[in-house]
Each structure stands twice: as structure tokens, then as C-alpha cells.
Amino acid sequence: MRFLLLPALLVLAGCGEPIADAGATKAAPAKKPVLPRAEAAPAGEEWFYNPAGKRDPFGSFLTARVEKGAIDKDLPSIQRWDTDRYSLTGVIWEVDAPRAMLVDPEGFATVVKHGSYVGRNWGKVTSISADGVVVTEEYRMIDGELVVNPVTIKFSGAGVKK
């Protein structure tokens, strides 16, 4: 019985409010510091997340990691890199079937036409003009919404590896 009485007294002693002096006045509660707020985005500006080329946050971390820039040898050379890593070196556009020459980061050139697949995300060439090549990538968001992302590859001064 003595062992049960001691814990009960300790619990009861911890409950309740401290007794204040009759002559003491109650102090005002301390105010929290006011932090400056971040500026909100303008009302007309929209923002969306593009998951293309990013790792899956829900994927297992126990699987083998592919290092950034690693090349999948099973894919054709035009699909081994992200679409924005290719450079445009030549275009033939005043014909029935326009063609363009794209160079990958390793310096290897590939001739593409309308409907060719380019990049890791299975983007398709949808337009070839004197200004550049438009590759359209399609993917679904988490909520099922279809997102169409056109990527324009323009001319650059990169040369072709011989």
C-alpha cells in the first residue's frame, strides 16, 4: 500500500496552478515576435511542376541507382539523354519531309524527321523549321491530367565528333 501512495502523491502534487502572492499583480503574457511574410506570387501567374527527368520520390531506395548522366546502352543514341541536352546543327525544311540533325552531349549526330523519338521521356518530333526542332513530351500527372510539354531545340555552335 505504501508503494501506491507515493506515486499518487507525486502525481497530485504536479497538478494545479502555482499559488500567487495576494499582493502581486499578474504579468502580461510575452508577445511572440512578428516575422515578415514572404511576398505572394502575382495573381495571374500560374506554376506547375514538371516531373520529366526527375527521380520517383516513391521509388525504393534499395534498388540500384543510375548515376546522373549514365547512359542506357539498350536505347538508340537519340534517346539516351534528356531532350534539352541535344543541340541542333542542321535543318532541311523546304522539302516534303523536313529533316534535322541533332547532336548529343557526346558529339554523335543523328538525323531526325517528323515523328522520330528524341530524349529519355519518349518525346516526338512535332515540328521542324528554320528556327529549330520542336519535340513534344507527354506524361500524366498524379491526378491523371495529361500534360503536354513542347521543348524547342535551337541552333548552337556545338560541333560533331569525328
C-alpha positions as CSV (number, residue, x, y, z in Angstrom):
1,M,0.0,0.0,0.0
2,R,2.9,2.3,0.8
3,F,4.3,1.8,-2.7
4,L,1.0,3.0,-4.3
5,L,0.6,6.0,-2.1
6,L,3.9,7.7,-3.0
7,P,3.3,7.8,-6.8
8,A,-0.2,9.1,-6.2
9,L,1.1,11.9,-4.1
10,L,3.7,12.9,-6.7
11,V,1.0,13.0,-9.4
12,L,-1.3,15.1,-7.4
13,A,1.5,17.4,-6.3
14,G,2.2,18.2,-10.0
15,C,-1.4,19.1,-10.8
16,G,-2.8,22.5,-10.4
17,E,-1.6,26.1,-10.8
18,P,1.1,27.7,-8.6
19,I,-0.2,29.8,-5.8
20,A,0.4,33.6,-6.4
21,D,1.0,36.2,-3.8
22,A,-2.1,38.2,-2.9
23,G,-0.2,41.5,-3.4
24,A,1.5,40.5,-6.7
25,T,-0.1,41.6,-10.0
26,K,-0.4,39.4,-12.9
27,A,2.3,39.9,-15.6
28,A,1.2,40.5,-19.2
29,P,2.0,37.5,-21.4
30,A,5.1,37.8,-23.6
31,K,4.4,38.7,-27.2
32,K,5.6,36.5,-30.0
33,P,8.0,38.2,-32.4
34,V,6.3,39.0,-35.7
35,L,8.2,37.6,-38.7
36,P,8.0,39.2,-42.1
37,R,5.8,37.4,-44.6
38,A,7.0,36.2,-47.9
39,E,5.6,38.0,-50.9
40,A,2.8,36.1,-52.6
41,A,3.0,35.3,-56.3
42,P,1.1,37.7,-58.6
43,A,-2.5,36.7,-59.0
44,G,-2.3,36.0,-62.8
45,E,0.9,33.9,-62.6
46,E,0.4,30.1,-62.7
47,W,3.0,27.5,-61.6
48,F,3.2,23.8,-62.4
49,Y,5.6,21.0,-61.6
50,N,7.3,19.1,-64.4
51,P,8.4,15.7,-63.2
52,A,10.1,14.8,-66.5
53,G,13.7,13.6,-65.9
54,K,13.4,13.6,-62.1
55,R,13.6,10.5,-59.9
56,D,10.4,8.9,-58.5
57,P,10.1,10.0,-54.9
58,F,8.1,6.9,-54.1
59,G,10.6,4.5,-55.6
60,S,12.6,2.2,-53.4
61,F,16.0,3.5,-52.3
62,L,17.2,-0.1,-52.2
63,T,17.3,-0.6,-56.0
64,A,20.4,0.1,-58.0
65,R,20.8,3.8,-58.6
66,V,21.6,5.2,-62.1
67,E,24.1,7.9,-61.8
68,K,23.4,11.3,-63.3
69,G,24.5,11.3,-67.0
70,A,24.7,7.5,-67.1
71,I,23.8,6.1,-70.5
72,D,21.4,3.2,-71.1
73,K,23.2,1.2,-73.8
74,D,20.0,-0.6,-74.9
75,L,18.4,2.6,-76.2
76,P,19.2,4.2,-79.5
77,S,21.7,7.1,-79.2
78,I,18.9,9.7,-79.8
79,Q,17.1,8.5,-76.7
80,R,19.9,8.2,-74.2
81,W,19.9,11.9,-73.0
82,D,17.3,14.4,-71.8
83,T,15.8,16.4,-74.6
84,D,17.3,19.7,-73.6
85,R,20.8,18.3,-73.8
86,Y,20.7,17.9,-77.6
87,S,21.9,20.7,-79.9
88,L,20.7,21.4,-83.4
89,T,23.4,21.6,-86.2
90,G,21.4,21.4,-89.4
91,V,17.9,21.6,-90.9
92,I,16.5,20.8,-94.4
93,W,13.0,22.3,-94.3
94,E,11.9,23.2,-97.8
95,V,11.1,19.7,-98.8
96,D,8.1,17.4,-98.4
97,A,9.7,15.6,-95.4
98,P,11.9,18.0,-93.5
99,R,14.8,16.6,-91.6
100,A,17.1,17.9,-88.8
101,M,20.5,16.9,-87.4
102,L,20.7,16.7,-83.6
103,V,24.0,16.2,-81.7
104,D,24.0,14.6,-78.3
105,P,26.4,15.6,-75.5
106,E,28.9,13.0,-76.6
107,G,29.1,14.6,-80.0
108,F,27.3,12.0,-82.1
109,A,24.9,13.2,-84.7
110,T,21.5,11.7,-85.6
111,V,19.1,12.8,-88.4
112,V,15.5,13.0,-87.2
113,K,12.2,13.6,-89.1
114,H,8.6,14.3,-88.1
115,G,7.5,11.6,-85.6
116,S,11.0,10.5,-84.5
117,Y,11.5,9.8,-80.8
118,V,14.0,12.0,-79.0
119,G,15.1,12.0,-75.4
120,R,14.6,9.8,-72.3
121,N,10.9,10.7,-72.0
122,W,9.9,9.4,-75.4
123,G,9.3,12.9,-76.9
124,K,8.2,13.0,-80.5
125,V,9.4,15.5,-83.1
126,T,6.3,17.5,-84.0
127,S,7.8,20.4,-86.0
128,I,10.9,21.1,-88.0
129,S,11.5,24.6,-89.2
130,A,14.3,27.1,-89.9
131,D,14.1,28.2,-86.3
132,G,14.5,24.8,-84.7
133,V,13.0,21.5,-83.9
134,V,10.1,21.1,-81.5
135,V,10.0,17.9,-79.5
136,T,6.7,17.3,-77.6
137,E,6.8,15.2,-74.5
138,E,3.6,13.9,-72.9
139,Y,3.1,12.5,-69.4
140,R,0.4,12.2,-66.8
141,M,0.3,14.0,-63.5
142,I,-0.6,12.2,-60.3
143,D,-4.2,13.3,-60.6
144,G,-4.4,11.8,-64.1
145,E,-4.2,15.1,-66.0
146,L,-2.3,14.8,-69.3
147,V,0.5,17.4,-69.6
148,V,2.0,18.2,-73.0
149,N,5.5,19.8,-72.8
150,P,6.9,21.1,-76.0
151,V,10.7,21.5,-75.9
152,T,12.3,23.6,-78.7
153,I,15.9,22.7,-79.7
154,K,17.6,25.7,-81.4
155,F,20.8,26.1,-83.2
156,S,24.0,26.1,-81.2
157,G,27.7,26.3,-82.0
158,A,28.5,22.7,-80.9
159,G,30.4,20.6,-83.4
160,V,30.1,17.0,-84.4
161,K,32.6,14.4,-83.1
162,K,34.6,12.8,-85.9
